[in-house]
């Protein structure tokens, strides 16, 4: 995502991502997607493109090899210097089971 204009506290357009399992597997229970890293507070996630963006997302529906789509945004703030920030990772917590 980027570049973003920090002097204007710019927020990126939503980026579509898909989470899926390998064939023959599915998630069991709730899947939680969040962010880790130095600037993780500047990242937001939503189940839908125009939905409510928050710091984490819980998906209660089963995820299979057909995938489940979600959306992320990042923001720049005027208190940061220009940089190529690669400090944030997407963290996924779930249980995977064989079908």
HELIX and SHEET records of a PDB file:
HELIX    1   1 UNK A    6  UNK A    8  5                                   3    
HELIX    2   2 UNK A   40  UNK A   42  5                                   3    
SHEET    1   A 3 UNK A  15  UNK A  19  0                                        
SHEET    2   A 3 UNK A  68  UNK A  74 -1                                        
SHEET    3   A 3 UNK A  43  UNK A  46 -1                                        
SHEET    1   B 3 UNK A  56  UNK A  59  0                                        
SHEET    2   B 3 UNK A  25  UNK A  36 -1                                        
SHEET    3   B 3 UNK A  89  UNK A  98 -1                                        
END                                                                             
